[in-house]
Amino acid sequence: MKKYALFLGCTVPVRAQHYELSARNVAKELGIELVDMPGASCCGFPLKAVDAETSLLIAARNVALASQMKLDVVTLCNSCTAMLSDAQVQLNNKEFHNEFKRVGFSYPQEVKVRHFVRMLYEDIGIENIKKYVKKSLNPLKILAHYGCHYMRPSSLYGFDSTEVPHTLDELVRVTGAESLQYADKKMCCGGSVLGIDEDLAITMSNHKLNVAKEQNADALVSICPFCTVMYEDNQRKAETKFNRQYGIPVLYYPQLLGLSFGLDGNAVGLRFNRIKPDALLERIT
Amino acid sequence: MIDLRKSDPGFKWEIIKREGGEGLLKCFGCSDCAASCPVRYFDERYNPRKIIRLTLLGMKDNVLSSPFLWFCAHCHACTERCPQGIKVAELINAIKNYAVDKGYCPEGYKIQLDLLLKMGRLYEVEDFDLKKRQRLGLPPIDKTIQDVAKILEHTNILKVLKK
């Protein structure tokens, strides 16, 4: 049985429980054991712009918790993935490692850090996942949104294409749904500038909502809680600002995958989606 | 208005010394970063090339006091495209870190720093959240993580809150 330490970060366990719930239930179906990390904190990313060193030390402490558990880490948030991956690399740097020890922490053995979705793609694999799909989501059109820190910077990840990413599209297609092809697939959701200039952030998130609408997407699929904040929680703001009607549900990828595994709405937390995916559900029943 | 008489020739060296600032001198001004930037696509007031040029020219006050420095979403689109192999997003971040050091820290970041000092996480975990988690069959999580405060004290970053 494959076993990983599950890093939740700040947003997922209190604001996106449906993401966590669906990820855990999908993992269970696939025979993956996710072990919780007591004492895990914020990943450190929110402080990177203030002081990179501080943010790396906070991230490194979380990586070290997994190291003490002797388990590789999977994360649900793109920025957590970037921050913890960066710290994992830095911990191999003697100078940084010594500084980490000076704060009073230890990193006994090397562990890997990856996004949960990347782990599905690499360790379970499309062919294998296909065997678990009991109910094809065939009529659905899905707009897959990768988010920035899933595959960038490539110097950190060396995974997927940074210009034309495809792994999430493949993972969407395995459910039987169509993964829509569109320009600007790697466009940022705007989440990082929400606290600096809301107007700009909404303009950025509107871009992809508009693409989803034009392509008649049944849902936008996200793999990051902050991207979902931009596309779902702030969708109404984009509608008001640009005088558009979207009403586009935003599902977390494990929710979509769970539905294709035949899990019911409760098991993937559908009632917590703010924009109700009722029309989508009708199309697959 | 750029007044070169106000140039501080030491500024670029201050940035180069910092984590992420190493690549600064390699910039030959091609503007690939600006062309790749999703923020600039929507708002031309933000231009990574301009920030890098001003830094190389030593226009410290122009760079540090500009509200647009903070528009960088740290998405790394520029980093992937830079023909000189500069980690552009990290470079802009190094300039942000320097700006914070010099007293230019946006309020939002101070609030986040204060939350992390108090709880070690950005969102407060209330009893309501714990009950909701329990109802969903999700395991409990820590309300506060003290070790984060220990790190913040170690790096002396809390001085930002006093400025």
Boltz contact constraints between the chains, C-beta under 6 A:
constraints:
  - contact:
      token1: [A, 10]
      token2: [B, 121]
      max_distance: 6.0
  - contact:
      token1: [A, 10]
      token2: [B, 122]
      max_distance: 6.0
  - contact:
      token1: [A, 10]
      token2: [B, 123]
      max_distance: 6.0
  - contact:
      token1: [A, 13]
      token2: [B, 141]
      max_distance: 6.0
  - contact:
      token1: [A, 14]
      token2: [B, 123]
      max_distance: 6.0
  - contact:
      token1: [A, 14]
      token2: [B, 125]
      max_distance: 6.0
  - contact:
      token1: [A, 14]
      token2: [B, 129]
      max_distance: 6.0
  - contact:
      token1: [A, 17]
      token2: [B, 136]
      max_distance: 6.0
  - contact:
      token1: [A, 21]
      token2: [B, 136]
      max_distance: 6.0
  - contact:
      token1: [A, 36]
      token2: [B, 139]
      max_distance: 6.0
  - contact:
      token1: [A, 41]
      token2: [B, 120]
      max_distance: 6.0
  - contact:
      token1: [A, 41]
      token2: [B, 121]
      max_distance: 6.0
  - contact:
      token1: [A, 41]
      token2: [B, 145]
      max_distance: 6.0
  - contact:
      token1: [A, 41]
      token2: [B, 148]
      max_distance: 6.0
  - contact:
      token1: [A, 42]
      token2: [B, 116]
      max_distance: 6.0
  - contact:
      token1: [A, 42]
      token2: [B, 121]
      max_distance: 6.0
  - contact:
      token1: [A, 42]
      token2: [B, 122]
      max_distance: 6.0
  - contact:
      token1: [A, 46]
      token2: [B, 112]
      max_distance: 6.0
  - contact:
      token1: [A, 49]
      token2: [B, 96]
      max_distance: 6.0
  - contact:
      token1: [A, 50]
      token2: [B, 100]
      max_distance: 6.0
  - contact:
      token1: [A, 50]
      token2: [B, 109]
      max_distance: 6.0
  - contact:
      token1: [A, 51]
      token2: [B, 97]
      max_distance: 6.0
  - contact:
      token1: [A, 51]
      token2: [B, 157]
      max_distance: 6.0
  - contact:
      token1: [A, 52]
      token2: [B, 19]
      max_distance: 6.0
  - contact:
      token1: [A, 52]
      token2: [B, 97]
      max_distance: 6.0
  - contact:
      token1: [A, 53]
      token2: [B, 155]
      max_distance: 6.0
  - contact:
      token1: [A, 54]
      token2: [B, 155]
      max_distance: 6.0
  - contact:
      token1: [A, 54]
      token2: [B, 157]
      max_distance: 6.0
  - contact:
      token1: [A, 57]
      token2: [B, 151]
      max_distance: 6.0
  - contact:
      token1: [A, 58]
      token2: [B, 148]
      max_distance: 6.0
  - contact:
      token1: [A, 58]
      token2: [B, 151]
      max_distance: 6.0
  - contact:
      token1: [A, 103]
      token2: [B, 151]
      max_distance: 6.0
  - contact:
      token1: [A, 103]
      token2: [B, 154]
      max_distance: 6.0
  - contact:
      token1: [A, 148]
      token2: [B, 75]
      max_distance: 6.0
  - contact:
      token1: [A, 152]
      token2: [B, 76]
      max_distance: 6.0
  - contact:
      token1: [A, 153]
      token2: [B, 76]
      max_distance: 6.0
  - contact:
      token1: [A, 153]
      token2: [B, 79]
      max_distance: 6.0
  - contact:
      token1: [A, 162]
      token2: [B, 80]
      max_distance: 6.0
  - contact:
      token1: [A, 187]
      token2: [B, 38]
      max_distance: 6.0
  - contact:
      token1: [A, 188]
      token2: [B, 38]
      max_distance: 6.0
  - contact:
      token1: [A, 188]
      token2: [B, 73]
      max_distance: 6.0
  - contact:
      token1: [A, 188]
      token2: [B, 75]
      max_distance: 6.0
  - contact:
      token1: [A, 192]
      token2: [B, 73]
      max_distance: 6.0
  - contact:
      token1: [A, 192]
      token2: [B, 74]
      max_distance: 6.0
  - contact:
      token1: [A, 193]
      token2: [B, 71]
      max_distance: 6.0
  - contact:
      token1: [A, 193]
      token2: [B, 73]
      max_distance: 6.0
  - contact:
      token1: [A, 195]
      token2: [B, 108]
      max_distance: 6.0
  - contact:
      token1: [A, 196]
      token2: [B, 70]
      max_distance: 6.0
  - contact:
      token1: [A, 200]
      token2: [B, 43]
      max_distance: 6.0
  - contact:
      token1: [A, 203]
      token2: [B, 42]
      max_distance: 6.0
  - contact:
      token1: [A, 204]
      token2: [B, 42]
      max_distance: 6.0
